[in-house]
Amino acid sequence: MDKFIINGGKRLEGEITISGSKNAALPLVIASILSDEISVIKNVPNLADIRSMILILEVLGTDARLEGSTLNIDPIKCDKYEAPYDLVRKMRASVYALGALLGRCGKARVSFPGGCVIGPRPIDLHLMGLEKLGAKIEIEHGYIIASADKLVGADMLLRGPNGPSVGATVNVMMAAVKAEGVTTIREASCEPQIIELAGFLKDMGAQIEGEGTPLMKIQGVKELHGANHSVIPDRIEAATYMIAAVSTRGNVLIKKAKASLMESVIDKLREIGANIAEGSDGIRISAENPLKPVDVRTSPYPGFPTDVQSQIMALMTTVEGISVITETVHPERFMHVSELNRMGADIKIEGQSAVVKGVDYLSGAPVMASELRGGAGLVIAGLGADNQTVISRIYHVDRGYEHMEQKLAGAGADIVRVSE
Ligand code: UD1
């Protein structure tokens, strides 16, 4: 198992280039099996999660090759319909195989995604939506078995107790594009990856209206064809490096970052005191002391992303005053708090909020990543801390950040990867 060794206290300066969005690419990769023709997806990040999705394609009989950042997918021989436990357990987005297989061949056998360290992550809305389209769903031996002689468009509300669901919207979209008649999704997720999936499906010949709004309408079609598509830049990766720049009071050009995808993060960083300017090649961000404490409340897009909660918390640990960070999307997503406190932070959890009292400095310590974005928060903490921070279990971080240590070292950070 690899770990990061960070000698903190170095100001980030220079450029960091953002890769394609993991969360936008994952649905496109599996949606490609909705046709029998070749699809080409460009700007795909070479990440553990993407490789897991490619393995699922291969298990289903699809030919997929990732060369550089271009993924060629030939689904003509896709004749299996089972996504096994060994692959699905590694990544929750594997459950997208359910909607894609139902859309392709009317049947799917997909392992139930396991519990997740960021709290309970049910898939009741996914199953309800697919059932509304006419799928019969059974749970047997840890597998979801879905079948439909015919998928028929339906009217559905996809809202859960914590708001709309990205994953349920993705799954329903992939089945609905091939259903007979019109599907109306109320309270659909508005996240950029939904707009991206709709764009890809439309390039394949699907008829979709209202993507990016809570009311989406899909007119099913009989056939889809292959498509060529380039994935949008990763707004969560961009936000992570922007926060790292602020945390080290640095000055960095975040190349390829798109401000229109991350306005809530930019507004918050400006409130903290960062200087941010968007140019044709990306976003320039810099910060100097003193910075101001802020309150942050995560919520579905266009609100402040839950996937940036731990990173902004790491930043606020050394900003004088009290910052309150409230998590409404994954209310139990606070595993990074105890690790930040081990580095000298002063954070108390009160219900769904973390109350962060700014301290003068964090001190480097051995810490452990327990989930993807929480791990990124620890990296930010380590970059700003004095002395050495050793972060173990960085396989979590590798799921979502391409060459993180190389990108940060290129901007002046003292960070290396070593094998344990
Ligand atoms: C996606 C993102 C993840 C992000 C999350 C919220 C991908 C691959 N992952 O995850 O990085 O943190 O959106 O922005 O894009 N819920 C239910 N029932 C369901 C499904 C979800 O109650 O059937 C709840 C969840 O527990 C959670 C909320 O709805 O509280 C939002 O989850 P959802 O949008 O589905 O997240 P994911 O698609 O899993």
Residues whose N, C-alpha, C, O or C-beta is under 5 A from the ligand:
A	BS01	UD1	N23 A93 P120 R121 P122 I123 D124 L125 H126 G160 P161 N162 G163 P164 S165 V166 G167 A168 T306 D307 V329 H330
